[in-house]
Amino acid sequence: MNYVCPLCRGTYDDTFRFWTLRRQPGQLRCSNPVCEGRFITQPFPIILPNPASALVRMIDVPKGVTIPALGMLLQHITEDNPLFDILDTRSRHLWSQFYDLMPQTYCPPWMPEAPFVIRALSLLDQVELSPGTRALIAGSGPGRGALELAERLKSLGRPPLPGTSKISKAPLSAHSSSGPRLARTSPEVHALEQDPVLLQAFREMTRAKKLSIILRASVERWHTPETMELPRALSAAANIIHPVCSDILEPPFEAESFDLVVCLDMLDKVPDPIRLLGQLQAMTRPGGFLLLASAFNWRPEITPRNKRLSSVVPHARLSDTNLLQQILTGQISCGITFNMLPLALMEEPIPAPIRIHDTHMAMHRSHISLWKK
């Protein structure tokens, strides 16, 4: 198997092949002679939320098992065990959102300083959000994005930094099915996630204000670092977050329920992305904002080819980025009408999917855009 260098992805050699990583003792080195890429062969760590209770539900493990004892037990779970796959999927989501709070030992040196959810939310600096904002995080995972957004909304009363300019926005108001709209003074963040295990991990983490973790350095070696403490600002913001377990394609919310909808890296993770865009349109109130990100990493087992963005314009020679812009702005008729905000577009490198990095080095650039309805 060849591993594409994440630093040189998008550049090619003379035969139009990606620069790959060559295995050397203790490291992977890029084959591009001008590239500085050197990557340790220690895999990504694996993080297990409340691992004792997770295993109790699946195999016969005594209750109250300690974290170190569980680490020894997990050494006997092979990668072809269905339990291993279940825990691995959940733990990779947790690591990808919270690695910056962990000791540097457990973070590959080439990862960005801030997790992807934080970099994507920075696009909201371009708009003026009111203290009464009602927001939705669609596909919240273990909840880092919800925590960061909640902390951002709670701090709106602070004076803005000198020299900053934001796009004006009408005062926000609460919505009701009948009668006049009442002024909203406190923000709300609804964290929608389909995986109940990830939501349970979020509840336990915010209740205890910390996360006990196990890091898997290899199949044979496990680490049990000190409990990770949530920053005070994030733990204090958790009281305005409302976790919701639901399918994003059938959300339990009324139309025009939210002033801000955030949907990160979900468009290519659903069987019908056009339907997802329609749901995001319906849940956003007029004048509200949509923050959308996708690496367009289509997988046939998740999104059939006839359901992808290109299905709305058969045989079109357009990139997914251009198709998304034309769909959201109504140039392609799908019942969706947004306006793209100026200077509200960026691309960020994101590992997708997060895998043990000496066996899967795929890096994708996620297209992040901000829209106003």
C-alpha positions as CSV (number, residue, x, y, z in Angstrom):
1,M,0.0,0.0,0.0
2,N,1.3,3.5,-0.9
3,Y,0.7,6.4,1.6
4,V,0.2,9.8,0.1
5,C,2.2,12.6,1.8
6,P,-0.3,15.0,3.4
7,L,2.0,17.9,2.8
8,C,2.3,17.2,-1.0
9,R,-1.2,16.2,-1.7
10,G,-2.4,18.0,-4.8
11,T,1.2,18.1,-6.3
12,Y,2.5,15.4,-8.5
13,D,5.7,14.0,-9.9
14,D,6.6,14.0,-13.7
15,T,4.2,11.0,-14.3
16,F,1.3,12.8,-12.6
17,R,1.4,10.5,-9.5
18,F,1.0,11.7,-5.9
19,W,4.2,11.9,-3.9
20,T,4.1,8.9,-1.5
21,L,5.7,8.1,1.9
22,R,8.5,5.6,2.1
23,R,8.9,3.6,5.2
24,Q,12.3,4.1,7.0
25,P,13.3,2.9,10.4
26,G,11.1,4.7,12.9
27,Q,9.5,7.1,10.4
28,L,7.7,7.6,7.1
29,R,9.6,10.0,4.7
30,C,8.1,11.8,1.6
31,S,9.5,10.7,-1.7
32,N,9.5,14.3,-2.9
33,P,13.2,15.5,-2.5
34,V,12.1,19.0,-1.7
35,C,9.5,18.0,0.9
36,E,10.3,18.3,4.7
37,G,7.7,15.6,5.5
38,R,8.9,13.2,8.2
39,F,6.2,11.3,10.1
40,I,6.6,9.0,13.1
41,T,5.3,5.5,12.6
42,Q,3.5,5.5,16.0
43,P,-0.2,5.4,15.1
44,F,-2.9,7.8,16.0
45,P,-4.1,7.2,19.6
46,I,-7.5,5.7,20.2
47,I,-9.7,7.4,22.8
48,L,-12.5,5.6,24.5
49,P,-15.3,7.5,26.3
50,N,-16.2,5.8,29.6
51,P,-14.7,2.6,28.2
52,A,-15.7,0.4,31.2
53,S,-19.4,0.9,30.7
54,A,-19.0,0.6,26.9
55,L,-17.5,-2.9,27.3
56,V,-20.0,-3.9,30.0
57,R,-22.8,-3.6,27.5
58,M,-21.0,-5.8,24.9
59,I,-19.0,-8.4,26.7
60,D,-18.8,-9.9,30.1
61,V,-16.6,-7.5,32.0
62,P,-17.0,-6.9,35.8
63,K,-18.4,-3.5,36.6
64,G,-16.0,-1.1,38.2
65,V,-13.0,-2.3,36.2
66,T,-10.2,0.2,36.4
67,I,-8.8,2.1,33.4
68,P,-5.4,0.5,33.6
69,A,-7.0,-3.0,33.9
70,L,-9.2,-2.3,30.9
71,G,-6.1,-1.3,28.9
72,M,-4.6,-4.7,29.6
73,L,-7.9,-6.4,28.7
74,L,-8.1,-4.6,25.3
75,Q,-4.7,-5.9,24.3
76,H,-6.5,-9.2,23.7
77,I,-9.1,-7.7,21.4
78,T,-7.9,-8.2,17.8
79,E,-8.7,-5.9,15.0
80,D,-11.1,-8.4,13.3
81,N,-13.3,-8.3,16.5
82,P,-16.6,-6.4,15.8
83,L,-16.2,-4.8,19.3
84,F,-12.8,-3.3,18.2
85,D,-14.4,-1.7,15.2
86,I,-17.2,-0.2,17.2
87,L,-14.8,1.3,19.8
88,D,-12.4,2.4,17.1
89,T,-15.1,4.4,15.2
90,R,-16.2,6.3,18.3
91,S,-12.7,6.9,19.7
92,R,-11.4,8.4,16.4
93,H,-14.1,11.0,16.5
94,L,-13.2,11.9,20.1
95,W,-9.5,12.1,19.3
96,S,-10.0,14.3,16.2
97,Q,-12.0,16.9,18.3
98,F,-10.0,17.0,21.5
99,Y,-6.4,16.2,20.6
100,D,-5.3,19.7,21.3
101,L,-6.2,19.3,25.0
102,M,-4.0,16.2,25.4
103,P,-0.3,15.9,26.1
104,Q,1.8,16.5,23.0
105,T,3.1,13.0,23.1
106,Y,-0.3,11.7,21.8
107,C,-0.6,14.1,18.9
108,P,1.3,13.6,15.6
109,P,3.5,16.6,14.9
110,W,2.0,17.4,11.5
111,M,-1.6,17.9,12.8
112,P,-2.8,21.5,12.9
113,E,-2.6,23.2,16.2
114,A,-6.4,23.5,16.5
115,P,-8.9,20.8,15.6
116,F,-10.9,21.2,12.4
117,V,-14.2,22.2,14.2
118,I,-12.5,25.2,15.8
119,R,-10.9,26.4,12.5
120,A,-14.2,26.1,10.7
121,L,-16.1,28.0,13.4
122,S,-13.6,30.9,13.0
123,L,-15.5,31.8,9.9
124,L,-18.3,33.1,12.1
125,D,-16.0,36.1,13.1
126,Q,-17.2,37.7,9.8
127,V,-20.8,38.0,11.0
128,E,-22.5,39.7,13.9
129,L,-24.4,37.2,16.1
130,S,-26.9,38.4,18.7
131,P,-26.8,37.3,22.3
132,G,-30.2,35.6,21.6
133,T,-28.9,33.3,18.8
134,R,-30.6,29.9,18.6
135,A,-28.1,27.6,16.9
136,L,-28.0,24.0,15.6
137,I,-24.9,21.8,15.2
138,A,-25.9,19.1,12.8
139,G,-23.8,16.0,13.3
140,S,-22.1,17.2,16.5
141,G,-20.2,14.0,17.2
142,P,-18.6,14.1,20.7
143,G,-19.5,17.8,21.0
144,R,-16.4,19.9,20.7
145,G,-18.1,22.1,18.1
146,A,-21.1,22.6,20.3
147,L,-19.0,23.6,23.2
148,E,-16.9,26.0,21.2
149,L,-20.0,27.6,19.6
150,A,-21.8,27.8,23.0
151,E,-18.8,29.5,24.5
152,R,-18.7,31.9,21.6
153,L,-22.4,32.8,22.0
154,K,-22.1,33.3,25.7
155,S,-19.3,35.8,25.3
156,L,-21.2,38.0,22.8
157,G,-21.7,40.7,25.5
158,R,-17.9,41.4,25.5
159,P,-16.8,44.4,23.5
160,P,-15.5,43.6,20.0
161,L,-11.8,43.9,19.3
162,P,-10.6,47.2,17.7
163,G,-10.5,47.2,14.0
164,T,-12.9,44.3,13.5
165,S,-15.7,44.6,11.0
166,K,-18.7,42.3,10.8
167,I,-21.7,41.8,8.6
168,S,-24.7,43.4,10.2
169,K,-27.6,41.3,11.2
170,A,-31.1,42.1,12.4
171,P,-31.8,41.5,16.1
172,L,-32.7,37.9,16.7
173,S,-36.0,36.8,18.2
174,A,-37.6,33.6,19.4
175,H,-40.0,31.8,17.2
176,S,-43.4,30.4,18.0
177,S,-46.0,28.7,15.9
178,S,-48.6,31.4,16.7
179,G,-48.7,34.9,18.2
180,P,-46.1,37.6,18.3
181,R,-42.4,36.8,18.4
182,L,-40.8,37.5,21.8
183,A,-37.3,38.9,22.2
184,R,-34.7,36.3,23.1
185,T,-32.0,37.2,25.5
186,S,-30.1,34.0,26.1
187,P,-28.5,31.8,23.4
188,E,-29.3,28.1,22.8
189,V,-27.2,25.5,21.0
190,H,-28.9,22.2,19.9
191,A,-26.4,19.4,19.3
192,L,-27.9,16.9,17.0
193,E,-26.1,13.5,16.7
194,Q,-27.3,10.1,15.4
195,D,-24.9,8.0,17.4
196,P,-26.2,7.6,21.0
197,V,-22.8,6.5,22.3
198,L,-21.2,9.8,21.2
199,L,-24.0,11.8,22.9
200,Q,-23.6,9.7,26.1
201,A,-19.9,10.5,26.1
202,F,-20.7,14.2,25.7
203,R,-23.2,14.1,28.6
204,E,-20.7,12.3,30.9
205,M,-17.9,14.6,29.9
206,T,-19.8,17.8,30.5
207,R,-21.3,16.5,33.8
208,A,-17.9,15.5,35.2
209,K,-16.0,18.4,33.4
210,K,-13.4,15.9,32.4
211,L,-12.8,12.9,30.2
212,S,-11.0,9.6,31.3
213,I,-9.3,8.2,28.2
214,I,-7.3,5.3,27.0
215,L,-4.8,5.9,24.2
216,R,-3.7,3.0,21.9
217,A,-0.2,3.4,20.7
218,S,-0.2,0.0,19.0
219,V,-2.0,-3.3,19.2
220,E,0.4,-4.3,22.0
221,R,0.8,-1.0,23.9
222,W,-1.8,1.0,25.7
223,H,-1.4,4.3,27.6
224,T,-3.6,5.7,30.3
225,P,-2.6,9.4,30.7
226,E,-4.0,11.6,33.3
227,T,-7.7,12.5,33.0
228,M,-8.2,15.3,30.5
229,E,-9.8,18.4,32.1
230,L,-12.2,20.5,30.1
231,P,-11.2,24.2,30.0
232,R,-13.3,26.2,32.4
233,A,-14.9,28.4,29.6
234,L,-16.1,25.3,27.7
235,S,-17.5,23.5,30.7
236,A,-19.3,26.6,31.8
237,A,-20.9,26.9,28.3
238,A,-22.3,23.4,28.4
239,N,-25.4,24.6,30.3
240,I,-26.9,26.1,27.1
241,I,-26.4,23.0,25.0
242,H,-29.3,20.6,24.3
243,P,-28.2,17.2,23.0
244,V,-30.6,15.6,20.5
245,C,-30.3,12.1,19.2
246,S,-31.8,12.0,15.7
247,D,-31.2,11.4,12.1
248,I,-30.3,14.7,10.4
249,L,-32.4,13.8,7.4
250,E,-35.5,13.6,9.7
251,P,-34.8,16.3,12.3
252,P,-37.3,16.9,15.1
253,F,-37.4,20.7,14.6
254,E,-40.0,23.0,13.1
255,A,-39.2,25.0,10.0
256,E,-37.2,28.2,10.5
257,S,-36.2,27.2,14.0
258,F,-32.7,28.4,14.0
259,D,-30.8,31.7,13.5
260,L,-27.6,29.7,12.8
261,V,-27.1,26.2,11.4
262,V,-23.7,24.6,11.4
263,C,-23.1,21.4,9.4
264,L,-19.5,20.3,9.2
265,D,-18.2,17.3,7.3
266,M,-21.7,15.7,6.9
267,L,-22.6,16.3,3.3
268,D,-20.7,13.3,2.1
269,K,-21.7,11.2,5.1
270,V,-25.4,10.8,4.3
271,P,-27.2,8.8,1.6
272,D,-29.0,11.8,0.1
273,P,-27.0,15.1,0.3
274,I,-29.6,17.1,-1.7
275,R,-32.2,16.2,0.9
276,L,-29.8,17.2,3.6
277,L,-29.3,20.6,2.0
278,G,-33.1,21.0,1.8
279,Q,-33.4,20.2,5.5
280,L,-30.7,22.8,6.4
281,Q,-32.6,25.4,4.3
282,A,-35.9,24.6,6.0
283,M,-34.5,24.9,9.5
284,T,-32.7,28.2,8.9
285,R,-34.9,31.3,9.5
286,P,-34.9,34.1,6.9
287,G,-31.9,36.3,7.6
288,G,-30.2,33.4,9.4
289,F,-26.8,31.9,8.6
290,L,-25.6,28.5,7.4
291,L,-22.0,27.4,8.0
292,L,-21.3,24.4,5.8
293,A,-18.2,22.3,5.3
294,S,-17.5,19.2,3.2
295,A,-14.4,17.4,1.9
296,F,-16.6,15.8,-0.8
297,N,-15.0,12.5,0.1
298,W,-17.8,10.4,-1.5
299,R,-18.0,6.7,-0.5
300,P,-20.2,4.4,-2.6
301,E,-21.3,2.4,0.5
302,I,-22.8,5.6,2.0
303,T,-23.8,7.9,-0.9
304,P,-24.9,6.2,-4.2
305,R,-23.6,7.9,-7.3
306,N,-27.1,8.8,-8.4
307,K,-27.6,10.7,-5.1
308,R,-24.5,12.9,-5.2
309,L,-24.5,16.6,-6.0
310,S,-23.6,15.8,-9.7
311,S,-27.0,14.0,-10.0
312,V,-28.8,17.3,-10.3
313,V,-26.9,18.2,-13.5
314,P,-26.2,14.9,-15.3
315,H,-22.9,14.7,-17.2
316,A,-21.9,18.2,-16.0
317,R,-18.2,18.9,-15.9
318,L,-18.4,20.8,-12.7
319,S,-16.6,20.2,-9.5
320,D,-18.5,19.5,-6.3
321,T,-17.5,22.9,-5.0
322,N,-19.1,24.7,-8.0
323,L,-22.2,22.5,-7.9
324,L,-22.7,23.2,-4.2
325,Q,-22.5,27.0,-4.8
326,Q,-25.0,26.8,-7.7
327,I,-27.4,24.6,-5.7
328,L,-27.4,26.9,-2.7
329,T,-27.7,30.1,-4.6
330,G,-30.7,28.7,-6.7
331,Q,-28.8,28.7,-10.0
332,I,-29.7,25.0,-10.1
333,S,-33.4,24.6,-9.1
334,C,-33.6,22.5,-5.9
335,G,-35.8,24.8,-3.9
336,I,-32.8,26.2,-2.0
337,T,-32.0,29.9,-2.0
338,F,-29.0,31.3,0.0
339,N,-26.7,34.2,-0.6
340,M,-23.0,33.6,-0.2
341,L,-21.3,36.1,2.1
342,P,-18.3,38.0,0.9
343,L,-14.9,36.7,2.0
344,A,-16.7,33.7,3.5
345,L,-14.9,30.9,1.8
346,M,-11.8,28.9,2.8
347,E,-10.3,25.5,2.4
348,E,-8.7,23.6,5.2
349,P,-6.8,20.3,5.3
350,I,-8.6,17.6,7.2
351,P,-7.8,13.9,7.7
352,A,-10.9,12.1,6.4
353,P,-11.4,9.6,7.6
354,I,-9.2,9.8,10.7
355,R,-7.3,6.5,10.7
356,I,-4.2,5.0,12.3
357,H,-1.8,7.1,10.3
358,D,0.8,4.6,9.3
359,T,-1.8,2.5,7.6
360,H,-4.0,5.3,6.0
361,M,-2.5,8.8,5.3
362,A,-5.4,10.1,3.2
363,M,-5.7,13.9,3.6
364,H,-8.5,15.9,2.1
365,R,-9.1,19.6,1.8
366,S,-12.5,20.6,3.2
367,H,-14.4,23.3,1.5
368,I,-15.9,25.7,4.1
369,S,-18.4,28.3,3.3
370,L,-20.8,30.7,5.0
371,W,-24.2,31.5,3.7
372,K,-27.1,33.9,4.5
373,K,-30.7,33.0,3.9
